[in-house]
Amino acid sequence: MPEIFTDINKGEAALLMKNESDSKLTNQQVSEMSRKIKPVEINPFEKVTVHFSDDPASISISEWDFENSAETDSIDQNVFDFSALPGFKTMIIRAKWDNGTACG
């Protein structure tokens, strides 16, 4: 599981899928998982860093938009910049290793 760091907080991650990191997620899947973990509060213009103990070959991060039941455009790096309003955010982290993939 990745560790999630902001300037002042540390967050938790939950595994949604294994070996299907390109699959579309549903609002229900994301809602169920987000109830199982403590959310991270994000301040305006804050950067969130994602760290894995075993670095993946590739990583992408997006924000989940509950109103539209969809992911925002993803970025292909381990740092995600938030420029929107502050609050509790749900991020979708997709990672691929040489031996498999995961989405959380």
DAQUI-V685476 format. One record per backbone hydrogen bond with DSSP energy under -1.0 kcal/mol. CO is the residue of the C=O (numbers start at 1). NH is the residue of the N-H. E is the energy in kcal/mol with one decimal. If there is no record, write none. Layout:
co:nh:e
CO:NH:E
CO:NH:E
This chain:
co:nh:e
3:51:-2.8
4:11:-3.4
5:49:-3.1
9:6:-2.7
11:4:-1.1
17:103:-2.6
20:23:-1.9
26:30:-2.1
27:31:-2.7
28:32:-2.5
29:33:-2.0
30:34:-2.5
31:35:-1.2
33:36:-1.3
40:89:-1.5
42:87:-2.4
43:46:-1.5
46:82:-2.8
48:80:-2.8
49:5:-3.0
51:3:-3.2
58:96:-2.5
60:94:-3.0
61:75:-2.2
62:92:-3.0
63:72:-2.6
65:70:-1.6
70:65:-3.1
75:61:-2.2
78:50:-2.8
80:48:-2.7
87:42:-3.4
90:64:-3.3
92:62:-2.1
93:104:-2.5
94:60:-2.6
95:102:-2.3
96:57:-2.1
96:58:-1.7
97:100:-1.5
100:97:-3.8
101:19:-2.6
102:95:-2.4
103:16:-2.6
103:17:-2.3
